[in-house]
């Protein structure tokens, strides 16, 4: 059972001393099938499509998609603090296999 205590990817990467940037970690999470890009219409510019990232079904084992208060049609992924050590290890393994 995962806890409800969540944090941003950037903060958890630093706290767990995972030597990856959030950009690289997001790219790895996408290649692992845990994160995906979604789209929505811009609320201020008609005809413009915005992209954002959200956790997939597999990614929901490690976090939640929380509604973005600035853009209600968009979510932002946050990760469980109590299971991030495992996710951090998976990210490091995936990064090492890329090299």
Biopython code that builds the backbone (N, CA, C, O; Angstrom):
import numpy as np
from Bio.PDB.StructureBuilder import StructureBuilder

atoms = [
    (1, "UNK", "N", (0.848, -1.187, 0.000)),
    (1, "UNK", "CA", (0.000, 0.000, 0.000)),
    (1, "UNK", "C", (0.885, 1.239, 0.000)),
    (1, "UNK", "O", (1.768, 1.373, 0.847)),
    (2, "UNK", "N", (0.659, 2.116, -0.918)),
    (2, "UNK", "CA", (1.444, 3.333, -1.022)),
    (2, "UNK", "C", (0.839, 4.412, -0.120)),
    (2, "UNK", "O", (-0.370, 4.455, 0.110)),
    (3, "UNK", "N", (1.715, 5.276, 0.379)),
    (3, "UNK", "CA", (1.259, 6.384, 1.211)),
    (3, "UNK", "C", (0.664, 7.492, 0.375)),
    (3, "UNK", "O", (0.708, 7.460, -0.855)),
    (4, "UNK", "N", (0.110, 8.465, 1.055)),
    (4, "UNK", "CA", (-0.474, 9.603, 0.354)),
    (4, "UNK", "C", (0.488, 10.777, 0.298)),
    (4, "UNK", "O", (0.182, 11.807, -0.303)),
    (5, "UNK", "N", (1.645, 10.629, 0.921)),
    (5, "UNK", "CA", (2.613, 11.710, 0.979)),
    (5, "UNK", "C", (3.391, 11.737, -0.335)),
    (5, "UNK", "O", (4.169, 10.826, -0.619)),
    (6, "UNK", "N", (3.183, 12.779, -1.133)),
    (6, "UNK", "CA", (3.796, 12.868, -2.455)),
    (6, "UNK", "C", (4.668, 14.115, -2.557)),
    (6, "UNK", "O", (4.546, 15.059, -1.778)),
    (7, "UNK", "N", (5.556, 14.076, -3.559)),
    (7, "UNK", "CA", (6.476, 15.177, -3.782)),
    (7, "UNK", "C", (6.803, 15.240, -5.267)),
    (7, "UNK", "O", (6.550, 14.291, -6.009)),
    (8, "UNK", "N", (7.366, 16.360, -5.693)),
    (8, "UNK", "CA", (7.755, 16.508, -7.099)),
    (8, "UNK", "C", (8.962, 15.624, -7.410)),
    (8, "UNK", "O", (9.736, 15.261, -6.524)),
    (9, "UNK", "N", (9.098, 15.296, -8.669)),
    (9, "UNK", "CA", (10.209, 14.474, -9.125)),
    (9, "UNK", "C", (11.545, 15.146, -8.816)),
    (9, "UNK", "O", (12.473, 14.492, -8.341)),
    (10, "UNK", "N", (11.645, 16.430, -9.078)),
    (10, "UNK", "CA", (12.898, 17.158, -8.855)),
    (10, "UNK", "C", (13.350, 17.047, -7.402)),
    (10, "UNK", "O", (14.515, 16.752, -7.137)),
    (11, "UNK", "N", (12.442, 17.280, -6.466)),
    (11, "UNK", "CA", (12.805, 17.226, -5.049)),
    (11, "UNK", "C", (13.201, 15.824, -4.628)),
    (11, "UNK", "O", (14.158, 15.650, -3.873)),
    (12, "UNK", "N", (12.475, 14.821, -5.109)),
    (12, "UNK", "CA", (12.792, 13.445, -4.712)),
    (12, "UNK", "C", (14.113, 12.964, -5.312)),
    (12, "UNK", "O", (14.853, 12.220, -4.669)),
    (13, "UNK", "N", (14.407, 13.382, -6.532)),
    (13, "UNK", "CA", (15.704, 13.023, -7.125)),
    (13, "UNK", "C", (16.841, 13.574, -6.266)),
    (13, "UNK", "O", (17.833, 12.884, -6.032)),
    (14, "UNK", "N", (16.699, 14.810, -5.799)),
    (14, "UNK", "CA", (17.729, 15.422, -4.951)),
    (14, "UNK", "C", (17.800, 14.745, -3.586)),
    (14, "UNK", "O", (18.887, 14.425, -3.105)),
    (15, "UNK", "N", (16.646, 14.528, -2.964)),
    (15, "UNK", "CA", (16.609, 13.917, -1.629)),
    (15, "UNK", "C", (17.232, 12.520, -1.611)),
    (15, "UNK", "O", (17.900, 12.141, -0.649)),
    (16, "UNK", "N", (17.006, 11.768, -2.678)),
    (16, "UNK", "CA", (17.523, 10.399, -2.750)),
    (16, "UNK", "C", (18.880, 10.323, -3.452)),
    (16, "UNK", "O", (19.416, 9.240, -3.688)),
    (17, "UNK", "N", (19.420, 11.497, -3.780)),
    (17, "UNK", "CA", (20.729, 11.597, -4.422)),
    (17, "UNK", "C", (20.837, 10.731, -5.676)),
    (17, "UNK", "O", (21.841, 10.059, -5.914)),
    (18, "UNK", "N", (19.761, 10.773, -6.469)),
    (18, "UNK", "CA", (19.754, 10.096, -7.765)),
    (18, "UNK", "C", (20.380, 11.089, -8.747)),
    (18, "UNK", "O", (19.846, 12.179, -8.957)),
    (19, "UNK", "N", (21.486, 10.720, -9.332)),
    (19, "UNK", "CA", (22.244, 11.648, -10.164)),
    (19, "UNK", "C", (21.668, 11.869, -11.547)),
    (19, "UNK", "O", (22.373, 11.741, -12.548)),
    (20, "UNK", "N", (20.398, 12.199, -11.606)),
    (20, "UNK", "CA", (19.728, 12.458, -12.881)),
    (20, "UNK", "C", (18.953, 13.766, -12.771)),
    (20, "UNK", "O", (18.453, 14.112, -11.701)),
    (21, "UNK", "N", (18.857, 14.483, -13.874)),
    (21, "UNK", "CA", (17.990, 15.660, -13.907)),
    (21, "UNK", "C", (16.544, 15.187, -14.071)),
    (21, "UNK", "O", (16.294, 14.054, -14.483)),
    (22, "UNK", "N", (15.607, 16.060, -13.748)),
    (22, "UNK", "CA", (14.199, 15.724, -13.930)),
    (22, "UNK", "C", (13.880, 15.492, -15.406)),
    (22, "UNK", "O", (13.052, 14.645, -15.742)),
    (23, "UNK", "N", (14.540, 16.245, -16.281)),
    (23, "UNK", "CA", (14.311, 16.076, -17.719)),
    (23, "UNK", "C", (14.725, 14.668, -18.155)),
    (23, "UNK", "O", (13.977, 13.986, -18.855)),
    (24, "UNK", "N", (15.912, 14.241, -17.739)),
    (24, "UNK", "CA", (16.389, 12.901, -18.112)),
    (24, "UNK", "C", (15.521, 11.827, -17.459)),
    (24, "UNK", "O", (15.178, 10.831, -18.096)),
    (25, "UNK", "N", (15.165, 12.029, -16.184)),
    (25, "UNK", "CA", (14.320, 11.055, -15.495)),
    (25, "UNK", "C", (12.965, 10.931, -16.190)),
    (25, "UNK", "O", (12.453, 9.823, -16.347)),
    (26, "UNK", "N", (12.384, 12.050, -16.605)),
    (26, "UNK", "CA", (11.109, 11.994, -17.330)),
    (26, "UNK", "C", (11.250, 11.235, -18.639)),
    (26, "UNK", "O", (10.372, 10.452, -19.003)),
    (27, "UNK", "N", (12.347, 11.460, -19.346)),
    (27, "UNK", "CA", (12.573, 10.741, -20.605)),
    (27, "UNK", "C", (12.682, 9.237, -20.343)),
    (27, "UNK", "O", (12.135, 8.431, -21.096)),
    (28, "UNK", "N", (13.384, 8.868, -19.281)),
    (28, "UNK", "CA", (13.507, 7.449, -18.925)),
    (28, "UNK", "C", (12.157, 6.871, -18.518)),
    (28, "UNK", "O", (11.810, 5.760, -18.918)),
    (29, "UNK", "N", (11.397, 7.616, -17.729)),
    (29, "UNK", "CA", (10.069, 7.142, -17.316)),
    (29, "UNK", "C", (9.172, 6.928, -18.528)),
    (29, "UNK", "O", (8.379, 5.987, -18.558)),
    (30, "UNK", "N", (9.295, 7.795, -19.525)),
    (30, "UNK", "CA", (8.514, 7.615, -20.749)),
    (30, "UNK", "C", (8.953, 6.350, -21.485)),
    (30, "UNK", "O", (8.112, 5.594, -21.970)),
    (31, "UNK", "N", (10.257, 6.115, -21.572)),
    (31, "UNK", "CA", (10.746, 4.918, -22.271)),
    (31, "UNK", "C", (10.387, 3.644, -21.503)),
    (31, "UNK", "O", (10.286, 2.571, -22.098)),
    (32, "UNK", "N", (10.193, 3.757, -20.186)),
    (32, "UNK", "CA", (9.808, 2.611, -19.359)),
    (32, "UNK", "C", (8.293, 2.397, -19.349)),
    (32, "UNK", "O", (7.806, 1.443, -18.744)),
    (33, "UNK", "N", (7.552, 3.277, -20.014)),
    (33, "UNK", "CA", (6.095, 3.142, -20.076)),
    (33, "UNK", "C", (5.372, 3.619, -18.830)),
    (33, "UNK", "O", (4.203, 3.285, -18.632)),
    (34, "UNK", "N", (6.045, 4.397, -17.982)),
    (34, "UNK", "CA", (5.425, 4.874, -16.749)),
    (34, "UNK", "C", (4.881, 6.291, -16.869)),
    (34, "UNK", "O", (4.089, 6.731, -16.036)),
    (35, "UNK", "N", (5.307, 7.001, -17.905)),
    (35, "UNK", "CA", (4.906, 8.388, -18.106)),
    (35, "UNK", "C", (4.575, 8.553, -19.582)),
    (35, "UNK", "O", (5.193, 7.922, -20.440)),
    (36, "UNK", "N", (3.592, 9.408, -19.872)),
    (36, "UNK", "CA", (3.221, 9.664, -21.258)),
    (36, "UNK", "C", (2.930, 11.142, -21.450)),
    (36, "UNK", "O", (2.658, 11.868, -20.494)),
    (37, "UNK", "N", (2.992, 11.572, -22.691)),
    (37, "UNK", "CA", (2.611, 12.938, -23.017)),
    (37, "UNK", "C", (1.147, 12.949, -23.426)),
    (37, "UNK", "O", (0.679, 12.075, -24.156)),
    (38, "UNK", "N", (0.442, 13.954, -22.941)),
    (38, "UNK", "CA", (-0.959, 14.149, -23.298)),
    (38, "UNK", "C", (-1.100, 15.574, -23.834)),
    (38, "UNK", "O", (-0.191, 16.391, -23.689)),
    (39, "UNK", "N", (-2.219, 15.859, -24.439)),
    (39, "UNK", "CA", (-2.428, 17.195, -25.002)),
    (39, "UNK", "C", (-3.741, 17.784, -24.515)),
    (39, "UNK", "O", (-4.659, 17.073, -24.106)),
    (40, "UNK", "N", (-3.794, 19.097, -24.575)),
    (40, "UNK", "CA", (-5.020, 19.836, -24.259)),
    (40, "UNK", "C", (-5.020, 21.114, -25.081)),
    (40, "UNK", "O", (-3.968, 21.576, -25.524)),
    (41, "UNK", "N", (-6.189, 21.676, -25.280)),
    (41, "UNK", "CA", (-6.308, 22.956, -25.974)),
    (41, "UNK", "C", (-5.870, 24.078, -25.040)),
    (41, "UNK", "O", (-6.170, 24.049, -23.846)),
    (42, "UNK", "N", (-5.171, 25.050, -25.572)),
    (42, "UNK", "CA", (-4.769, 26.220, -24.793)),
    (42, "UNK", "C", (-6.013, 27.002, -24.385)),
    (42, "UNK", "O", (-6.931, 27.186, -25.185)),
    (43, "UNK", "N", (-6.035, 27.461, -23.138)),
    (43, "UNK", "CA", (-7.193, 28.229, -22.669)),
    (43, "UNK", "C", (-7.100, 29.695, -23.074)),
    (43, "UNK", "O", (-8.101, 30.411, -23.038)),
    (44, "UNK", "N", (-5.905, 30.150, -23.459)),
    (44, "UNK", "CA", (-5.733, 31.564, -23.817)),
    (44, "UNK", "C", (-5.495, 31.790, -25.307)),
    (44, "UNK", "O", (-5.680, 32.899, -25.809)),
    (45, "UNK", "N", (-5.087, 30.745, -26.008)),
    (45, "UNK", "CA", (-4.793, 30.885, -27.439)),
    (45, "UNK", "C", (-5.565, 29.836, -28.230)),
    (45, "UNK", "O", (-5.117, 28.695, -28.346)),
    (46, "UNK", "N", (-6.714, 30.208, -28.772)),
    (46, "UNK", "CA", (-7.533, 29.258, -29.533)),
    (46, "UNK", "C", (-6.740, 28.613, -30.670)),
    (46, "UNK", "O", (-5.981, 29.280, -31.373)),
    (47, "UNK", "N", (-6.930, 27.316, -30.835)),
    (47, "UNK", "CA", (-6.254, 26.592, -31.901)),
    (47, "UNK", "C", (-4.861, 26.112, -31.543)),
    (47, "UNK", "O", (-4.234, 25.401, -32.328)),
    (48, "UNK", "N", (-4.365, 26.486, -30.369)),
    (48, "UNK", "CA", (-3.032, 26.061, -29.938)),
    (48, "UNK", "C", (-3.178, 24.872, -28.991)),
    (48, "UNK", "O", (-3.984, 24.901, -28.061)),
    (49, "UNK", "N", (-2.389, 23.828, -29.240)),
    (49, "UNK", "CA", (-2.412, 22.636, -28.407)),
    (49, "UNK", "C", (-1.197, 22.627, -27.486)),
    (49, "UNK", "O", (-0.071, 22.851, -27.928)),
    (50, "UNK", "N", (-1.433, 22.369, -26.216)),
    (50, "UNK", "CA", (-0.368, 22.289, -25.213)),
    (50, "UNK", "C", (-0.124, 20.817, -24.886)),
    (50, "UNK", "O", (-1.052, 20.009, -24.906)),
    (51, "UNK", "N", (1.122, 20.478, -24.588)),
    (51, "UNK", "CA", (1.432, 19.114, -24.154)),
    (51, "UNK", "C", (1.837, 19.139, -22.684)),
    (51, "UNK", "O", (2.360, 20.131, -22.176)),
    (52, "UNK", "N", (1.581, 18.027, -22.026)),
    (52, "UNK", "CA", (1.979, 17.856, -20.630)),
    (52, "UNK", "C", (2.208, 16.368, -20.375)),
    (52, "UNK", "O", (1.834, 15.524, -21.190)),
    (53, "UNK", "N", (2.818, 16.061, -19.252)),
    (53, "UNK", "CA", (3.112, 14.674, -18.920)),
    (53, "UNK", "C", (2.171, 14.174, -17.836)),
    (53, "UNK", "O", (1.780, 14.918, -16.937)),
    (54, "UNK", "N", (1.813, 12.886, -17.939)),
    (54, "UNK", "CA", (0.996, 12.255, -16.909)),
    (54, "UNK", "C", (1.442, 10.810, -16.733)),
    (54, "UNK", "O", (1.957, 10.178, -17.655)),
    (55, "UNK", "N", (1.228, 10.310, -15.525)),
    (55, "UNK", "CA", (1.582, 8.929, -15.226)),
    (55, "UNK", "C", (0.620, 7.981, -15.929)),
    (55, "UNK", "O", (-0.582, 8.237, -16.004)),
    (56, "UNK", "N", (1.168, 6.882, -16.444)),
    (56, "UNK", "CA", (0.350, 5.832, -17.049)),
    (56, "UNK", "C", (-0.128, 4.897, -15.942)),
    (56, "UNK", "O", (0.179, 5.108, -14.769)),
    (57, "UNK", "N", (-0.865, 3.885, -16.311)),
    (57, "UNK", "CA", (-1.326, 2.887, -15.342)),
    (57, "UNK", "C", (-0.137, 2.285, -14.580)),
    (57, "UNK", "O", (-0.194, 2.124, -13.361)),
    (58, "UNK", "N", (0.938, 1.955, -15.305)),
    (58, "UNK", "CA", (2.129, 1.400, -14.654)),
    (58, "UNK", "C", (2.785, 2.417, -13.726)),
    (58, "UNK", "O", (3.288, 2.053, -12.663)),
    (59, "UNK", "N", (2.782, 3.673, -14.118)),
    (59, "UNK", "CA", (3.381, 4.716, -13.309)),
    (59, "UNK", "C", (2.604, 5.031, -12.043)),
    (59, "UNK", "O", (3.165, 5.549, -11.077)),
    (60, "UNK", "N", (1.316, 4.721, -12.047)),
    (60, "UNK", "CA", (0.487, 5.011, -10.882)),
    (60, "UNK", "C", (0.859, 4.160, -9.670)),
    (60, "UNK", "O", (0.391, 4.429, -8.564)),
    (61, "UNK", "N", (1.692, 3.139, -9.861)),
    (61, "UNK", "CA", (2.220, 2.380, -8.722)),
    (61, "UNK", "C", (3.192, 3.236, -7.914)),
    (61, "UNK", "O", (3.451, 2.947, -6.746)),
    (62, "UNK", "N", (3.724, 4.278, -8.525)),
    (62, "UNK", "CA", (4.751, 5.103, -7.882)),
    (62, "UNK", "C", (4.314, 6.549, -7.645)),
    (62, "UNK", "O", (5.082, 7.341, -7.099)),
    (63, "UNK", "N", (3.093, 6.904, -8.045)),
    (63, "UNK", "CA", (2.664, 8.280, -7.852)),
    (63, "UNK", "C", (1.233, 8.505, -8.266)),
    (63, "UNK", "O", (0.477, 7.567, -8.517)),
    (64, "UNK", "N", (0.878, 9.787, -8.333)),
    (64, "UNK", "CA", (-0.488, 10.186, -8.684)),
    (64, "UNK", "C", (-0.436, 11.340, -9.679)),
    (64, "UNK", "O", (0.543, 12.084, -9.737)),
    (65, "UNK", "N", (-1.486, 11.473, -10.446)),
    (65, "UNK", "CA", (-1.664, 12.626, -11.326)),
    (65, "UNK", "C", (-2.572, 13.605, -10.592)),
    (65, "UNK", "O", (-3.750, 13.320, -10.377)),
    (66, "UNK", "N", (-2.030, 14.754, -10.209)),
    (66, "UNK", "CA", (-2.830, 15.752, -9.509)),
    (66, "UNK", "C", (-3.230, 16.850, -10.482)),
    (66, "UNK", "O", (-2.448, 17.256, -11.342)),
    (67, "UNK", "N", (-4.459, 17.321, -10.333)),
    (67, "UNK", "CA", (-4.946, 18.392, -11.205)),
    (67, "UNK", "C", (-4.095, 19.645, -11.009)),
    (67, "UNK", "O", (-3.784, 20.036, -9.884)),
    (68, "UNK", "N", (-3.729, 20.255, -12.118)),
    (68, "UNK", "CA", (-2.944, 21.487, -12.090)),
    (68, "UNK", "C", (-3.905, 22.650, -11.836)),
    (68, "UNK", "O", (-4.810, 22.875, -12.640)),
    (69, "UNK", "N", (-3.733, 23.400, -10.730)),
    (69, "UNK", "CA", (-4.672, 24.483, -10.431)),
    (69, "UNK", "C", (-4.700, 25.590, -11.492)),
    (69, "UNK", "O", (-5.734, 26.231, -11.685)),
    (70, "UNK", "N", (-3.586, 25.818, -12.174)),
    (70, "UNK", "CA", (-3.554, 26.846, -13.215)),
    (70, "UNK", "C", (-4.226, 26.377, -14.508)),
    (70, "UNK", "O", (-4.693, 27.197, -15.299)),
    (71, "UNK", "N", (-4.273, 25.074, -14.719)),
    (71, "UNK", "CA", (-4.867, 24.507, -15.937)),
    (71, "UNK", "C", (-5.709, 23.296, -15.551)),
    (71, "UNK", "O", (-5.197, 22.176, -15.535)),
    (72, "UNK", "N", (-6.976, 23.491, -15.242)),
    (72, "UNK", "CA", (-7.820, 22.390, -14.767)),
    (72, "UNK", "C", (-7.927, 21.189, -15.711)),
    (72, "UNK", "O", (-8.243, 20.088, -15.260)),
    (73, "UNK", "N", (-7.675, 21.372, -16.994)),
    (73, "UNK", "CA", (-7.734, 20.248, -17.935)),
    (73, "UNK", "C", (-6.423, 19.465, -17.974)),
    (73, "UNK", "O", (-6.264, 18.559, -18.792)),
    (74, "UNK", "N", (-5.495, 19.807, -17.104)),
    (74, "UNK", "CA", (-4.151, 19.234, -17.146)),
    (74, "UNK", "C", (-3.798, 18.680, -15.768)),
    (74, "UNK", "O", (-4.222, 19.218, -14.745)),
    (75, "UNK", "N", (-3.017, 17.598, -15.753)),
    (75, "UNK", "CA", (-2.544, 17.040, -14.493)),
    (75, "UNK", "C", (-1.023, 17.146, -14.434)),
    (75, "UNK", "O", (-0.354, 17.320, -15.453)),
    (76, "UNK", "N", (-0.500, 17.036, -13.225)),
    (76, "UNK", "CA", (0.931, 17.037, -12.988)),
    (76, "UNK", "C", (1.267, 15.800, -12.166)),
    (76, "UNK", "O", (0.601, 15.532, -11.165)),
    (77, "UNK", "N", (2.300, 15.027, -12.570)),
    (77, "UNK", "CA", (2.644, 13.843, -11.786)),
    (77, "UNK", "C", (3.396, 14.213, -10.502)),
    (77, "UNK", "O", (4.299, 15.049, -10.512)),
    (78, "UNK", "N", (3.007, 13.579, -9.420)),
    (78, "UNK", "CA", (3.715, 13.656, -8.146)),
    (78, "UNK", "C", (3.989, 12.227, -7.709)),
    (78, "UNK", "O", (3.208, 11.321, -8.001)),
    (79, "UNK", "N", (5.091, 12.028, -7.012)),
    (79, "UNK", "CA", (5.564, 10.684, -6.694)),
    (79, "UNK", "C", (5.513, 10.416, -5.203)),
    (79, "UNK", "O", (5.756, 11.307, -4.388)),
    (80, "UNK", "N", (5.186, 9.154, -4.850)),
    (80, "UNK", "CA", (5.118, 8.757, -3.447)),
    (80, "UNK", "C", (6.505, 8.786, -2.824)),
    (80, "UNK", "O", (7.453, 8.214, -3.361)),
    (81, "UNK", "N", (6.610, 9.458, -1.688)),
    (81, "UNK", "CA", (7.894, 9.531, -0.992)),
    (81, "UNK", "C", (8.353, 8.156, -0.515)),
    (81, "UNK", "O", (9.542, 7.842, -0.563)),
    (82, "UNK", "N", (7.397, 7.330, -0.049)),
    (82, "UNK", "CA", (7.778, 6.058, 0.565)),
    (82, "UNK", "C", (8.183, 4.974, -0.435)),
    (82, "UNK", "O", (8.712, 3.941, -0.023)),
    (83, "UNK", "N", (7.956, 5.173, -1.716)),
    (83, "UNK", "CA", (8.374, 4.162, -2.696)),
    (83, "UNK", "C", (9.369, 4.728, -3.711)),
    (83, "UNK", "O", (9.710, 4.064, -4.690)),
    (84, "UNK", "N", (9.832, 5.960, -3.472)),
    (84, "UNK", "CA", (10.710, 6.568, -4.460)),
    (84, "UNK", "C", (12.086, 5.910, -4.520)),
    (84, "UNK", "O", (12.731, 5.939, -5.568)),
    (85, "UNK", "N", (12.543, 5.324, -3.431)),
    (85, "UNK", "CA", (13.851, 4.649, -3.453)),
    (85, "UNK", "C", (13.859, 3.567, -4.538)),
    (85, "UNK", "O", (14.832, 3.439, -5.281)),
    (86, "UNK", "N", (12.788, 2.798, -4.626)),
    (86, "UNK", "CA", (12.688, 1.754, -5.652)),
    (86, "UNK", "C", (12.645, 2.367, -7.055)),
    (86, "UNK", "O", (13.319, 1.888, -7.966)),
    (87, "UNK", "N", (11.858, 3.417, -7.222)),
    (87, "UNK", "CA", (11.767, 4.062, -8.525)),
    (87, "UNK", "C", (13.108, 4.669, -8.910)),
    (87, "UNK", "O", (13.515, 4.587, -10.069)),
    (88, "UNK", "N", (13.790, 5.272, -7.959)),
    (88, "UNK", "CA", (15.120, 5.835, -8.223)),
    (88, "UNK", "C", (16.096, 4.773, -8.716)),
    (88, "UNK", "O", (16.878, 5.022, -9.633)),
    (89, "UNK", "N", (16.050, 3.600, -8.112)),
    (89, "UNK", "CA", (16.920, 2.497, -8.553)),
    (89, "UNK", "C", (16.577, 2.066, -9.976)),
    (89, "UNK", "O", (17.469, 1.811, -10.784)),
    (90, "UNK", "N", (15.298, 1.987, -10.274)),
    (90, "UNK", "CA", (14.874, 1.627, -11.631)),
    (90, "UNK", "C", (15.363, 2.661, -12.648)),
    (90, "UNK", "O", (15.793, 2.311, -13.747)),
    (91, "UNK", "N", (15.289, 3.936, -12.264)),
    (91, "UNK", "CA", (15.773, 4.998, -13.166)),
    (91, "UNK", "C", (17.273, 4.868, -13.399)),
    (91, "UNK", "O", (17.735, 4.991, -14.533)),
    (92, "UNK", "N", (18.030, 4.622, -12.346)),
    (92, "UNK", "CA", (19.478, 4.469, -12.495)),
    (92, "UNK", "C", (19.834, 3.264, -13.343)),
    (92, "UNK", "O", (20.765, 3.323, -14.146)),
    (93, "UNK", "N", (19.106, 2.173, -13.174)),
    (93, "UNK", "CA", (19.333, 0.979, -13.995)),
    (93, "UNK", "C", (19.037, 1.277, -15.463)),
    (93, "UNK", "O", (19.800, 0.886, -16.346)),
    (94, "UNK", "N", (17.930, 1.969, -15.718)),
    (94, "UNK", "CA", (17.562, 2.317, -17.096)),
    (94, "UNK", "C", (18.603, 3.259, -17.703)),
    (94, "UNK", "O", (18.952, 3.127, -18.876)),
    (95, "UNK", "N", (19.096, 4.202, -16.911)),
    (95, "UNK", "CA", (20.104, 5.148, -17.406)),
    (95, "UNK", "C", (21.398, 4.416, -17.737)),
    (95, "UNK", "O", (22.037, 4.714, -18.746)),
    (96, "UNK", "N", (21.788, 3.463, -16.897)),
    (96, "UNK", "CA", (23.029, 2.711, -17.131)),
    (96, "UNK", "C", (22.921, 1.854, -18.386)),
    (96, "UNK", "O", (23.908, 1.669, -19.098)),
    (97, "UNK", "N", (21.738, 1.335, -18.658)),
    (97, "UNK", "CA", (21.587, 0.486, -19.849)),
    (97, "UNK", "C", (21.595, 1.295, -21.126)),
    (97, "UNK", "O", (21.793, 0.745, -22.210)),
    (98, "UNK", "N", (21.379, 2.620, -21.011)),
    (98, "UNK", "CA", (21.443, 3.492, -22.194)),
    (98, "UNK", "C", (22.879, 3.769, -22.620)),
    (98, "UNK", "O", (23.154, 3.986, -23.800)),
    (99, "UNK", "N", (23.788, 3.761, -21.656)),
    (99, "UNK", "CA", (25.188, 4.120, -21.939)),
    (99, "UNK", "C", (25.946, 3.077, -22.694)),
    (99, "UNK", "O", (27.127, 3.264, -22.989)),
]
sb = StructureBuilder()
sb.init_structure("model")
sb.init_model(0)
sb.init_chain("A")
sb.init_seg("    ")
for serial, (resi, resn, name, xyz) in enumerate(atoms, 1):
    if name == "N":
        sb.init_residue(resn, " ", resi, " ")
    sb.init_atom(name, np.array(xyz, "f"), 0.0, 1.0, " ", f" {name:<3s}", serial, name[0])
structure = sb.get_structure()
